[in-house]
Amino acid sequence: MGNHALTSVNIQPLHLMTTTTLTKRNLPYIALGGVWEQDDVDAAHHVIAAAVGPNGNFFPLPEEPEFQKALASHEGAKFAIAVNSCGTALDLCMIALGIGPGDEVIVPGLTFVCSAGTASARGAKVIFADVDPQTLCLDPKAVEAKITPRTKAIIPVHFAGHAANIEAFDVISRKHNIPIIYDAAHAVGTKFRGTPIGNAGLASCYSFQSNKNMTTLGEGGAITTDDSEFAEKVRGLKTFGYVYGAKLRVTQIGYNYRMTKPQAATGITQLAKIDRVVAARLKNYQLFMKKFGELEGVTLPSGINEDHGCHLFVVRIDMKRLKTTREEVVKRLKDSWQVGVAIHYPAVWSWEAFESVEYDNSHTPVTSEACEQVISLPLFPSTTVEEIDYLVVALRETLASFVS
Ligand SMILES: Cc1ncc(COP(=O)(O)O)c(C=O)c1O
């Protein structure tokens, strides 16, 4: 740890401890944080070892159906279709809806690039609508203002694990007859007013990539839906258009977006403990917020309660109060405190790939501001109280050292 951090202690209100009592820590952002355990290793090992021998194989049965059943049940949906990522889940939904050139798809600009990229990849025009300043999820009113006869889908994101306003989007969907596809990459375990979110809209797309609330060997995803026709369509699309039955049929031109057997096996063990994992995240988020208290120019996440999936701990920093840049804040946290942080997210339209695709990002002031302010802290299920104390002091001191 650099000396700078240990010598600047004059921050108000700092009622926790002095920096001299702190033990040095190394808190990287990229970490499984206690999500991955021995039972997951055993589950993967079991199917890998069972495939040894002339009759062994990696065909998914019975793990995949078992995993899909458990996911659908946990997320409150009738059907779950396992795939190899959330990106491919979103792609399949766009393909199933027949999205193409001339269509418009409404998305937030404060999201991972693929929530929007999936519509661009089909040749549709991406329409960015603004996010709600409290939740940072897509704002239904802003969405409604952007609907045109060309709007073919809306993709709200349950940002950081906070549910988007499903009730308002249901109303919009019915009124304008537009399907809602939720990007639920952050949202295994998220609830909307006490109810799991897996049957919201037409479909929800989940991610089990390495740093998500649960992971299937580092990659993986799923689509959940209550719509049997849509389920059948994406189920076929993910596996070359096959329809299994007494006679194998190929009913549509499809792809190979399948999840592997070892992945599905770990999905079962991961899901079995997801409630414990999300509860541990929630406890740590609440502890951090209690210990950090209030600090002018810092907005802590809102709606941190039993409904929140607690996937990302996103803090907003009013950069106008500091005589530095966000990059310098990130660097100071890393260099002086060994605290890794992430940015979720730069505005989607700021990526160079979006220079060459059709989009509209007008009237999105909340998104533009938030994208300049956000940093995500490394708070995981396994983060200890001592580490939380350290993170609180690291963030307070870092910010105090830049106040103009
Ligand atoms: C909001 C959001 N959507 C989609 C994705 C893509 O997920 P995957 O990596 O499983 O394709 C991510 C991944 O980080 C994400 O954060």
The ligand as an SDF file (V2000), in Angstrom:
LIG
                    3D

 16 16  0  0  0  0  0  0  0  0999 V2000
  -26.3110   -6.5430  -18.4580 C   0  0  0  0  0  0  0  0  0  0  0  0
  -25.6000   -7.6780  -19.1580 C   0  0  0  0  0  0  0  0  0  0  0  0
  -26.1770   -8.2330  -20.2370 N   0  0  0  0  0  0  0  0  0  0  0  0
  -25.6060   -9.2390  -20.9000 C   0  0  0  0  0  0  0  0  0  0  0  0
  -24.3850   -9.7390  -20.5140 C   0  0  0  0  0  0  0  0  0  0  0  0
  -23.7610  -10.8450  -21.3130 C   0  0  0  0  0  0  0  0  0  0  0  0
  -23.6670  -11.9860  -20.5540 O   0  0  0  0  0  0  0  0  0  0  0  0
  -22.7750  -13.2130  -21.0720 P   0  0  0  0  0  0  0  0  0  0  0  0
  -21.3650  -12.8800  -20.7200 O   0  0  0  0  0  0  0  0  0  0  0  0
  -23.2990  -14.3870  -20.3070 O   0  0  0  0  0  0  0  0  0  0  0  0
  -22.9930  -13.3360  -22.5280 O   0  0  0  0  0  0  0  0  0  0  0  0
  -23.7430   -9.2120  -19.4030 C   0  0  0  0  0  0  0  0  0  0  0  0
  -22.4240   -9.7410  -18.9960 C   0  0  0  0  0  0  0  0  0  0  0  0
  -21.6940   -9.1960  -18.2450 O   0  0  0  0  0  0  0  0  0  0  0  0
  -24.3620   -8.1480  -18.7060 C   0  0  0  0  0  0  0  0  0  0  0  0
  -23.7730   -7.5990  -17.6410 O   0  0  0  0  0  0  0  0  0  0  0  0
  1  2  1  0
  2  3  1  0
  2 15  2  0
  3  4  2  0
  4  5  1  0
  5  6  1  0
  5 12  2  0
  6  7  1  0
  7  8  1  0
  8  9  2  0
  8 10  1  0
  8 11  1  0
 12 13  1  0
 12 15  1  0
 13 14  2  0
 15 16  1  0
M  END
$$$$
